[in-house]
Amino acid sequence: MQLILIGGGQRSGTTLLQTLLANALGSPNLPEAHILSDILATYKRAKEFGNKTSFFYPTDDSLLSFFRSFAERHVAEIADGRKAGADAEP
């Protein structure tokens, strides 16, 4: 399955575009990815605090890898149709 990421400002028509594309391609209409924007914002803040962050992540690549794993897991959960952050059912 190929994912298409649609980005834009609030009230700019991104939800309409997503719905039109999903209907035209016959694919599921996935939820908006607010968590991804939170992950990116947190990554940006972590880079700004270089001295404090470097204690845990000595290189920019290790910091990027940490945040990339969260983003990839979130996208995988969306693609699998699971609710992001939800634990597996017992």
Rosetta blueprint (number, residue, H / E / L):
1 M L
2 Q L
3 L L
4 I L
5 L L
6 I L
7 G L
8 G L
9 G L
10 Q L
11 R L
12 S L
13 G L
14 T H
15 T H
16 L H
17 L H
18 Q H
19 T H
20 L H
21 L H
22 A H
23 N H
24 A H
25 L H
26 G L
27 S L
28 P L
29 N L
30 L L
31 P L
32 E L
33 A L
34 H H
35 I H
36 L H
37 S H
38 D H
39 I H
40 L H
41 A H
42 T H
43 Y H
44 K H
45 R H
46 A H
47 K H
48 E H
49 F L
50 G H
51 N H
52 K H
53 T H
54 S L
55 F L
56 F L
57 Y L
58 P L
59 T L
60 D H
61 D H
62 S H
63 L H
64 L H
65 S H
66 F H
67 F H
68 R H
69 S H
70 F H
71 A H
72 E H
73 R H
74 H H
75 V H
76 A H
77 E H
78 I H
79 A H
80 D L
81 G L
82 R L
83 K L
84 A L
85 G L
86 A L
87 D L
88 A L
89 E L
90 P L
